[in-house]
Amino acid sequence: MRLSTMVLALPLLAGCAAREIPVEQRIAMAAPAVTVTAKGETVPVGTSNADAADDPAIWRNPASPADSLIVGTDKKAGVYVYGLDGKSRDFVDAGRVNNVDLRDGVAMPGGPGVLVVASDRNDVAQAKLALFRLDTATAKLTPLGTLAAGSGEAYGVCLYREGAVLHAFIVLKDGTINQVAIDASGAQPTGRTVRTMKLGTQSEGCAADDRTGRLYVAEEDVGLWRFDAHAAGATTPVKIAAADGRNIVADAEGVAIAAIGSDQGYVLVSSQGDNAYAAYRLSDDSYVGRFRIVHGAVGSVEETDGIDLMLGDFGPDYPGGLFVAQDGHNDGRAQNFKLLAWRDIAAALG
């Protein structure tokens, strides 16, 4: 969701009437943030003059890291595949798809491969999951069909592997979260909703940690929550951070995980209201710091929706990991995605 026409009432101004607060004032009221610059960017999405680019997902090529790929959504039109050089490698017309995630090594006809799953909101009354196979050699997407994912408008999506079973968490616009077990091994993929969770208001961004069995969801005007991701787990959430105008300035949007070792790392959330990103430790939910993406080799980044992050070697420009953020402004052009080196972010945060 873009903020340029929203009316914001920050909790810091409790008791005051809701009023629009200029972004400069939101930045001044928020906690300090260090600055980093992007090293690359994708070509703009095809839908111009609109809030269109939304969410990225990263596939790392272990054999040739510089040939890794980024999948990104144009939520008015479909799904793109980009190289790390930012060039478009493929586009599939899928209509109104919002968020996207992927997993490697998923059983599919023809052998294990990369499964891409997007939240399909072409029918705002009936959420669906749109499935694609990513051919990593050609960077082409093959549609596999859609799965029913509950009543309501599809918004966020993230994948989680529990043992041999792949699950999709689909976040509906009203804060409902359905956990769908996916079987893509047959000629026609199937899905089964195994449980449902609920947040109180509009929610979207999510990320799941396969190692620790944790799910993180951003409730836009409220903050960041943690759930037990296990299919048989408790459904009561734990609040990690509030969108109180300090560390997170509403909207809380994209969520991503930096996985370190067997159980360490960080969860990052887009603080859209002040063009920043906040980081928290996975081990104890403690606050680490905040950063903004400012002008450098490519432009600054504002009003970010979706983000993704993966550690590891991505070639000479991104040796320690890759962070990708949707850019809501892109200097007046159609929206796109910016690419940053995780090493630069980690150094800036200390």
N, C-alpha and C positions, 0 to 999 in steps of 0.2 A: 504494500500500500504506500502511495506517495503522500507526503505531508504538506505539500505546497498549498493545498486548499483546506487542510484540516484545522479545526479549532481545538487547541490543546489546553488542558487544565492540568498543570503539574501538581503532584501531591505536595511539593514544596510551598505551593500557594494555597494550602488548605484553608477553606473558609471564604476564599475569593470567588467571584463569579468566573465561570469559564470564559476565557478570552484568548485571542490569538497572540502568540508570543513569537516575535521574530527569531529566526534561527541564531542570529548573533547573540541574542540575550540567552537563549537556551544553552549555547556554548559557554557563555560567561558564567552561568549558574551551575554547570556540570562540573564534575571532578576533572582535574587536569588530565591531559592526554599527550603522550609523546607523538611524534610525527614520523612517518615512513613514506617512501615513494614507490610507485609501481614500476616494474621493469618491462612490462608488456601489456598489451590489450588486444581484445578480439575486434574484428570488424563489427560495425553496428548490426543489430538485428534488422530484419526487413521491414518491420512495422515502424514507421516514422511518426513523429509528433504525437506520441502516446506513451503511457506507462506500459511498456511491453516486455523488455528483457526482465527475467525474474530470478532464476535459480540455476546454479551450476553444479556439476558433479565431475569428479576427477577420476580418470583411469590412468594408473602408472604402468608404463611398459618396463618390466624388470630387465629385459634383455637390452633395451636401447632407451634409456630414460628420456632423452631429448625428443623421442618420438611418442611420448605420452599424449593423451587426448583429453579434451574437456567437452562434456555434453552440457548444453545450456538451453533454456526454454525461452521462446518468444510466446508469452502467454496469450497473445491474440492470434497466433498462427501455427506454432508447432515446435519442433525440436531440432537444434543444430548440433553438429559435431565440429570442433575446432582443433587445430594443431596448436602447439605451444608458440608457434609464430603468429598466432591470432587469426590465421586465415580459415575461412569456412571450408570444411571438407565434405560436409553433407548436410542436407535439410530434409526433414519429413513433415509434410503438411498433416498436422494432427489436430488442428483447431485450437480450442482453448485449453491448453495444458499449463499448469501453474508451476509446481515444484518437481524436482527430479532427483533420483539417486540411482546408484548402480552397484552391482556386486560381481566379482569375477568368480570363475569356477562353479557356476550354477549349471545343474543338469538340464540340458535342452536337447531336442532332436538334433542329431549330428554330432553330439558330444558336448562336454562342458564348455561354457563360454561366458561372456559378459552380458548380464541381463540388466537392461535399463528400464526403470519404472517411473512413470510420471503421474501426477495427480490430474485426472481428466475431469474438467468442469464444463464440458460441452452441454450437459444437462444439469442445471443448477439444483434440481430437485433430487437427483440420483447420482451420488458420487461413484466414480469408476477409477480403476487403475489401468493406465495404458502401458502395455508391455512391448519392448523392442529388444532385439538381439543386436549387439554391437560387434561388427566384424573388425577386430583391431588391426588386421592387415590392410584393409581397404578404407577404414574409417567410415564405413557405411552402416546405416541402421536398417533393420528389417522389422516391420511391425508384426507383432505376434497376436494382437487382439486386445480386448479389454476385459476386466473382471469387475463385477459388482462389488462395491465397497461401503454400502450403507446409504441411508436416506439423508439427503442434505447436499450442500455444495462442497465439492472437493477443494482443498486449499493446499495444505502441506503434505509432504510425504518423505519418509526415510526408511531405509532397509535395515534389517537386523537378522543375523544368523544365529540360531540356537541349535547346536548340534548339526544335524543334517538338514534342518528345516529352515527355509528362508521366510521371514515375515516382513510384511510392509505395515508400517504405522501410517495410516492416512488421517490427517488432521482436517476435520470439517470446519467450515467457517465459524460455526457457533461454539467451537471449543470441544466438540465431541472427537474422541480419538478411537478409531477402530483398528484392531490388530488383526491382520489378514495373513493366514498361512498360505503360501503360494507354492504350487507344483507346476513347473514349466517343462517337465520332462516329456509330456505327451504331445501329440499333434495339436491339441488345443489346451492352453494353460488353464488351470483351475485354481480357485481361491476359496478359502473358508474363514469366516470371521470367528476368531477364538475368544475374544473378549473385547469389552468396550470400557473406556475411561472418559473422564469429563473434566474440562476446565470451564470456568464460569462465563467467559466472554470470548470475543474473536481471537483466534489463535492461528498460527501458520507454521513458522519455522520449527524444524525438529532434527535431531541427530541421535543415533543409537550407537552404543559402544558394545561390540560383539564380545570383547574380553571380559568386561565387568557386568554385563547384563543390565545396563542403565540406559534409560531413554530421557532425553532433555527436550522440552517443548517451550517455545516462547509464546506467552499470552500477551498480546500486543500492548495493551494499556496497563498490564499488571506486573509482568516480569518473567523470569526464567524459572521453570519448574523441573524437578527430577522425578521420574517414575521408575519402578521396577519393570524391566523390559521382558522378563520371563513370562511365558504364556500362562503359567499358573501362579504368577506373582500377585502381590497386593496391588490394588488400583488407586490407593491414596497417594497424592503427590506430596513432595517436599519442596518448599520454595527455596531456591538458591539465591535469588536476588530480586529486589523490587524495582520496577520502573518508577523510581522516585525523583527523577530529574537530576540525579548525581552520577552514579556509575552507569545506569541505563536511563536514557531519555526516550520516552515513548515516541514511536513504536519500537518495541522489542521485535526484531524480525528474524533474519537468518541465524541459524545455529550450526556450528561445526566443531569437530573434536580433533585435537592433536594427540594422537595415541603414542605414548612412550612406554616401552617395556610391556610387562604383563598387566599392569594396573595403574600406571601413572600417566600424567599428561594434563591437558587443559581443555576446557570447553569455552568456546568463543560465541558471543552473541552480538548481532548488529544493533547498535544503539542509533536507530535511524533518525531520531529527533535532533541529534546534534552531530550527525555525520561521523560517528565514532564506532569503535568496537571494544567490548569489554571482555576480559579473560578471567576465568576462575579455575582453581585447581580441582581436578577430578578426585583427588584423594580426600579432601576435607571441605570442598565447596568454598574455600576461601578466595577472596578477591585478590587478583594479581596486579592488574593495571589496565590502562586503556590506550588506544592509539587511533590516529587519523591518517588518512592517505592524502598527501598534499601533492602539489604540482612538482613534477620532476621530469624524467625522460618522456613520460606520458602525463596526461592530466590528473587532476585531483578526483576524488570520489565523493559523491554526496547521495544522501537518501537511499542507502543500500537496502535492498530486499534480501536476496539469497546470498549465502556464502558457502564455500567449501574449503577444506584444508586437508592435506595429506603430507605426512613426513616421509623422508627418504630422498634419494637422488633423482632429480629431474633434469639432469644435464648441467652445463656450465653456468647458466643463468640462475638456476634454482637448485643448488647442490644439496641443501638441507631439507627441502620441502617446498611445497607450492600452496599458496593461498590465493583463492579466486573470489572476487567480490563483484556483484552487479553494481553498475554505476547508473544512478537515477537521472543524472544530468548529462554527462558526456559532452560538455562544452557546447550544448545546443544542438548536437546531432542526435540521431536515433540512439537509443541506449545500447550499452555493450557491457563487457566484463573486463575487469582489470586483473592483471597477474602480478603477484608479489612473491619475493623470496621469504620463506618462513625464517631463515637465518637473520634477515634484516629486522623482522618484527621482534624476534626473540632478543636480539641485541638491544633494540630500542627500549624494550620493556625491562631489560636488565636481568 
